[in-house]
Amino acid sequence: MRIIRIGRSQSNHYVLQHPSVSSSHADLRVLDNGIMEYTDHSTNGTLVNGRFVHNATVRLQGHEVLEFPGHIRVRVSEIVPPGGTVVENLASNRYEDRPPRRPSSFSSYNPEVSRQEPEASTPVQGMGFGETLTYYFQHYADFSGRARRQEYWYIVLWNVIFMAVPFVDIIWAVATIIPGLAVSVRRLHDTGRSGTWLLLALIPVVGFIVILIFTLEDSQREANEYGISPKYGA
């Protein structure tokens, strides 16, 4: 068996230089019989053919598409080419001697733009308005990790839009109870606070104002117990 390490750190076999990717994001194991297993142990998880995998192991066939935070899409066959050559290379230890690999043109990641790690003081580009809504439902019940201010207030704007449509407003209100709580918890995490601070909302007026102030705060520049900064990449 051989393990291919995937993550943001340059020490990995396969490097994904995006601030939302964990330093040691996942392991791809190639067993002696050729079977592959993908183990996620990241903060933000991975989509495997559209299925969200977080701190879990799934078996791969070799044709899957892995989508990492930052909308980085990579084919498994790009990491482990078909034909059995990789198994030989892994057995002879040659794979580990290669320079760290990066996504090909299939990925939405652009190595020409992100060749260097972002400076802690330089904000990285956030998700677009439409991308935020997709990410919102992909992380429907994800109460871990961090959500930057832009992500949170884009969702607030989506809420305003849908709640202004008769009949749709009721469906939207019911469907977004859980993801709404999840993104609020992640927003508090981004400011260095526990999600239990949301209980302040039970206090009339004052609690709402305090939570509002918290959600308006900028991201903590440095990594905290909930992960690296989605805005500053530190």
N, C-alpha and C positions, 0 to 999 in steps of 0.2 A: 504493500500500500504506500501511496505517496500523497502528500497534502500540498495543494496549491493555495497559497494565502492571497486573499484579495482585500484591498483596502486603500486608504488614503496615504498611509505611510510609505516612504520609499523602500522600506525593508520588505515589502510584499513582493510576491512574484508578479502580480497583476495590479498595477497602480491606477487608481481612480482619483484624480486630483479635483475633488469638489468638496466644499466645506461641510456639506450635509452627509457625506460618506464618512463612516467611522474609520479611525486610524487602522484598526484591525476589524474589517467589516464582516468577513465570512471566510470559510474554508471550503475548498472543493476537493473532495477525496476521490482518488482513483484507486480502487481496490485491485488486488492482484488478479481477479477474474475479469477486470475491465469495467465493472459496475462503478458508476459515479454517484456520489452523495454530496449534496450542498447543505452546509450548516451555517445558518445566519446567527451571529452573536453581536449584532450591531445595536445602535440606539434607535435608528429609524426604520429598520427592516428592509426587505427586498421583495419585489414582485417577480414571481416565477411563472411565466406564461399567464400573467394577470392575477395569479393567486398570491395573496400577501403572506409572506413567511417572515416571522419575527422570533428570534431565539428558538429556532426549531430546525429539524433536519428533514430534507426531502430527497427522494431518489430521482436521479436524472436519466433521461434516455439519450441525451446528447444533442437534441434538436431544439431545446427550449431557448426562450429569450429571457434574460435576466434584466430587470429594470431597477436601477439603484436610485437613491435620492438625487434630486437634481435632474431627473428625467434622462439619466444615462442608460441607454439600452445596449446590451451586449449579448451576442449569441454565445451559447455554451461552446459551440464548435469553434469559436474564435479563441477561447481560452484553452480548450482541449480539442485540437483538430481531429477529425475522424481518421480511421485507417489503422489505429493501433500504434502509430509511431511515437505518440506521446508516452504510452506505457513503457516502451523501450527506453525513451529518453529519461523518463522518471526513474526507471530501474537503474540506469547507468549514472544517475545523478547529474546529467547534463542540463536538465531543465532548470535546476536551481542556479547553474552557472551563468545563465543568460541574463542580460540586463532586464530590469523590470519592464513588462509589456504594458501598453496602454490601449484603450479602445480604438477600433478602426473607424472608417468613415461611416459604417452602419450606425454607430452611436451618435446621439445628438450632442455629445460632448465634443468640444473643439480643442484639441491639444495645442493649436497655435495660439489660442486666446488664453488658455489656462496652464501654460507651461510651468509657471511658478506658483507656489502656495500663496494665497492672498495674504496681504499684510493685515495684521490684526486691526489696524486703524482704518483700513479701506473697505467700505461695505461691498459685498458681492451682490450681483444682480439677483433680485428675487423673482418669484413666479409671476406670470402675467395674470390679468384679471380672470380669464377663462381657465387657465391652468390651475388657479387656486381652487376653483369649484371642483374640478376633477380630483385634485389631491384631497380635498375636504371629504369626499365620499370614499375615496380609496383608504383613507385613515378614519373610517367611520367611528370606530370605538377605540382609537389609539390614544391612551392617556399618558403615554410616555413621550420623551423627547421634548423639543422646544418649537414654538411657533413665533416667528418674528412679527413685529407690529404690522407690517404691510399685509402679511397673510391674514391676520386676524381682522383687520378693518376692511379688507376686500370681502371677507365673509359677511361682515356686518352690512356692507353695501348690497350683497346678494340677498340678504334677508329683507332689506328694505324693498328691493325690487319685487321679490316673490310675494311678500306680505301685502303688496299694493294691488294684487290681482285677486278678484273675488273667486271663491271656491278653492283656488290654488293655495291661498293663504293658509287654510285649515290643514290641507295635506302637507304643505311645507312645514308648518309649525310642528306637526306630529312627527314627521320624518326626520327632523333635524334636532330633536331633543338630545339624543346621545352624541352626535357629532358636534353639536353646539357646545355641550359641556366639555367634550374632549379638546376642542380647539381652545376653549377658555383656559383649561388646565395647562395646556402646552404654552399658552401665552404667559401665564403666571410663572411657569418653569423658566421661560426665557428671561424673566426679570429676576430669577433667583429665588422665587417663592414657591412654596408647596401649593398644590391644588386645593388644599383645605381652606385656603383664604377665600375661596368662593362662597363659603358659608356666611361671609359678611353680607352677602346679598339678601340674606333673610332679615337683616336690620333695615327697616324702612328708611328711605332717602339717604341717610348717612352711609349705609353699607353700599348702596349703588354708587355713590360719589367716590368712595374709596376704591372700589373695583374699577371704576372708570379711569381714575388716576393711574392705577397700576397698569391697565392695558394701554395707556398712552405713553408709558415709559419706553425708552429705547432698550434694545437688546443689551444684555451684559456682554461686554466685549470678549471676556475670557470664557473658557469652558467652565461649566459648573457641574453639579452632580447629575444633571439631567442631559448632559451632552455638550458638544461644541456649539459655539454661537452660529446660528443659521445666517446671520447677517455679516459677521466679521470673520467667520471661519477660524476662530482661535479656540 
